[in-house]
Each structure stands twice: as structure tokens, then as C-alpha cells.
């Protein structure tokens, strides 16, 4: 009887707002909440809350990439048609503030010459880890991206490879890179020759 009464008293002293490990957590109570379209399922753990996410973006159809090839009347923009699927986790501390985003994205698509419709295919897989410097503030911290993108000729053969690891500030500033990154060379550092193999394959 003494043990039963002791347990009852201790339970009564626990605040009703306490969430126990293994218990479901309403995503809307977290800061910031995971978007509903990410299909989040959140569960309490000893250190706070973990939310599991899984979603597929609507397909992009002939979307401009900003990659320009050729010159004069023969110049063209490379268009992208692709699908992207994401599987990930969000980690929140005991106060419900986000501390880390960790997800894997898989992209498959086609790059097309906007003038002639010549095309190549590509596949991409990345793991992104965003460690927030200030819990709950997604504009702080660093993002580490590890993965690869491979562009293929439709009849076989590799056109271009972008592979390795990048550490970035949340404003897009590249802090450190390893591997080969022709896309960053083109878009960030202005090296227009970096994507010439892609332009040649689409002529």
C-alpha cells in the first residue's frame, strides 16, 4: 500500500505538460514546426523530440536552370525536368526548439537543349545536415552537403560528375569544399567553362 501511495503522489507531482519518451508529439507545438506537406510524425525521446519526414516534390517540367550554352543564334538555356524525393529527420531539444535537420534527397531528371530538344539524363543523391547555432532559428549554423550528381548520355557514357562534400553558411557562402564541384565553379565562381562538357553533349 505504501509503494502504491508513493507512486501515486510522485505521478501527481509531475506537470501535466511533460511529454514522456515514446509519446507522440503534435508537430504544431514545435519551433519551427515541420511543414505539414512533409508528412511529419514526431515522437518524444530523452533529449527532446525527433520528427520523421518523407515526401516527394511535384515534378519540375522544362524549368530553366540558369545554365547558358553557345553564343549568338546558337545560344540556349538548359532546361530541367525532374523528380525529387526526400526522407529525413528533425531533432528538437526539450524546449521544442529545432537543433538539427538531417535528410537524404534523391533526384532523377533530364536536361534539355531549349532550341533543339537534345537531352541527357542525370541522377543525384545528397545527404544534408544542418546544425543550427541558435535552437529554433533556421537562419543560423552551417549546412554540410555530401553526395554526387552524374550526368549521362542517353545511349550511355558519363558527361559530367559533381561529387564530394561542401560546408556552407545558411546564406549560401561556401566555407569549405572537398571533391570536384563544377556546378559551384559555374554558379558561384563564374567559371563558364566548368559546364562546357554538358553544353557540348547538348549541341
C-alpha positions in Angstrom: 0.0 0.0 0.0 2.9 2.4 0.9 4.5 1.7 -2.5 1.2 2.4 -4.4 0.6 5.6 -2.5 4.2 6.8 -3.1 3.9 6.2 -6.9 0.5 8.0 -6.9 2.0 11.0 -5.1 5.0 11.2 -7.4 2.8 11.0 -10.5 0.6 13.8 -9.2 3.7 16.0 -8.8 4.6 15.6 -12.5 3.4 18.6 -14.5 0.7 17.7 -17.0 2.7 19.3 -19.8 5.5 16.8 -19.5 5.9 14.5 -22.6 7.3 11.1 -21.9 9.7 9.2 -24.2 7.9 7.3 -26.9 4.8 9.5 -26.7 3.6 11.2 -29.9 4.2 15.0 -30.2 2.0 17.4 -32.1 4.3 18.9 -34.8 2.4 22.2 -34.5 3.8 22.7 -30.9 7.5 22.7 -32.2 9.6 25.7 -33.2 9.6 25.9 -36.1 7.1 23.2 -36.9 7.8 20.9 -39.8 5.6 21.8 -42.8 2.5 19.6 -42.9 3.3 18.6 -46.5 6.5 16.9 -45.2 4.2 14.3 -43.6 5.9 14.6 -40.2 5.5 12.1 -37.4 7.0 13.3 -34.2 7.9 11.3 -31.1 9.4 12.3 -27.7 12.9 11.0 -26.8 15.1 11.5 -23.8 16.8 14.6 -25.4 13.6 16.2 -26.8 11.7 15.2 -29.9 12.5 13.6 -33.2 10.3 14.1 -36.3 10.5 11.7 -39.2 9.7 13.2 -42.6 9.0 11.7 -46.1 7.7 13.5 -49.2 8.1 13.8 -52.9 8.0 17.2 -54.6 5.8 17.9 -57.6 7.8 17.2 -60.8 9.5 20.1 -62.5 8.7 20.3 -66.2 11.1 22.1 -68.5 12.2 24.5 -65.8 15.1 27.0 -66.6 18.4 26.1 -64.9 20.3 29.3 -65.5 22.9 27.3 -67.4 23.6 29.1 -70.7 25.4 27.4 -73.6 26.6 28.6 -77.0 26.6 32.1 -78.4 24.6 34.2 -80.8 21.8 32.5 -82.7 23.1 29.1 -81.3 22.8 30.1 -77.7 20.4 28.2 -75.5 19.4 27.7 -71.9 19.5 24.2 -70.4 16.0 23.1 -69.1 15.4 20.7 -66.3 12.6 18.1 -65.9 13.0 16.1 -62.7 11.5 14.5 -59.6 12.8 14.8 -56.1 12.1 12.5 -53.1 13.2 13.3 -49.5 13.5 11.2 -46.4 14.7 12.9 -43.2 14.6 13.7 -39.6 14.4 16.9 -37.5 15.8 17.0 -34.0 14.3 19.3 -31.3 15.5 20.0 -27.8 13.4 19.6 -24.6 12.1 23.1 -25.1 10.7 22.2 -28.5 13.3 24.2 -30.5 14.9 22.8 -33.6 18.6 21.9 -33.3 19.3 19.8 -36.4 17.8 19.0 -39.8 19.2 15.7 -41.3 17.8 14.4 -44.6 18.5 12.4 -47.7 17.3 13.6 -51.1 17.2 11.6 -54.4 16.7 13.4 -57.7 16.3 12.0 -61.2 15.8 14.0 -64.3 16.6 15.1 -67.8 18.5 18.2 -69.0 17.3 19.5 -72.4 18.5 22.0 -75.1 15.8 24.6 -75.2 16.3 25.0 -79.0 16.7 21.5 -80.4 15.3 19.3 -77.5 18.6 17.3 -77.4 18.8 15.8 -73.9 20.9 14.0 -71.4 19.8 12.3 -68.2 21.1 12.7 -64.6 20.8 11.2 -61.2 21.6 12.9 -57.9 21.8 11.8 -54.3 22.7 14.1 -51.3 22.8 13.9 -47.6 22.3 17.3 -45.9 22.9 18.0 -42.3 22.0 21.5 -40.9 23.3 22.2 -37.4 21.6 25.3 -36.0 23.8 27.7 -34.0 20.7 29.1 -32.2 18.0 26.5 -31.5 14.8 27.3 -33.4 16.5 29.8 -35.8 17.0 28.2 -39.2 19.0 31.2 -40.4 21.9 30.2 -38.2 24.5 27.5 -38.2 26.1 25.5 -41.1 25.0 23.0 -43.6 27.1 20.1 -44.7 26.2 18.5 -48.0 27.7 15.2 -49.1 26.7 13.5 -52.3 27.0 13.2 -56.1 25.4 14.2 -59.3 26.1 12.3 -62.5 25.0 13.4 -66.0 24.7 10.6 -68.6 24.3 10.4 -72.3 21.1 8.7 -73.2 22.9 5.9 -75.0 25.5 5.5 -72.2 28.6 7.3 -71.0 29.3 10.0 -68.4 29.1 13.6 -69.4 29.8 15.3 -66.1 30.3 14.4 -62.4 29.8 16.7 -59.4 30.8 14.8 -56.2 32.2 15.5 -52.8 31.4 17.4 -49.6 30.6 21.1 -49.1 30.2 23.1 -45.9 28.1 26.2 -46.3 26.7 29.0 -44.2 23.0 29.4 -44.3 23.4 32.5 -46.6 24.9 30.2 -49.2 28.6 31.1 -48.6 30.9 28.2 -49.2 33.1 27.7 -46.2 34.9 24.5 -47.3 34.8 22.0 -50.1 36.4 18.7 -51.0 35.9 16.8 -54.2 35.0 18.2 -57.6 32.2 20.7 -58.0 31.8 22.1 -61.5 28.3 23.4 -60.6 29.7 25.6 -57.9 32.5 26.6 -60.2 29.9 27.8 -62.7 27.3 29.4 -60.5 29.4 30.6 -57.6 32.8 31.4 -59.0 31.7 32.4 -62.5 33.8 29.8 -64.4 31.7 29.4 -67.6 33.9 26.6 -68.9 33.1 24.4 -66.0 29.9 23.1 -67.6 31.2 23.0 -71.2 31.0 19.2 -71.3 27.3 19.5 -70.7 26.9 22.1 -73.4 28.8 20.0 -75.8 26.6 17.0 -75.1 23.5 19.0 -75.8 24.6 20.6 -79.1 
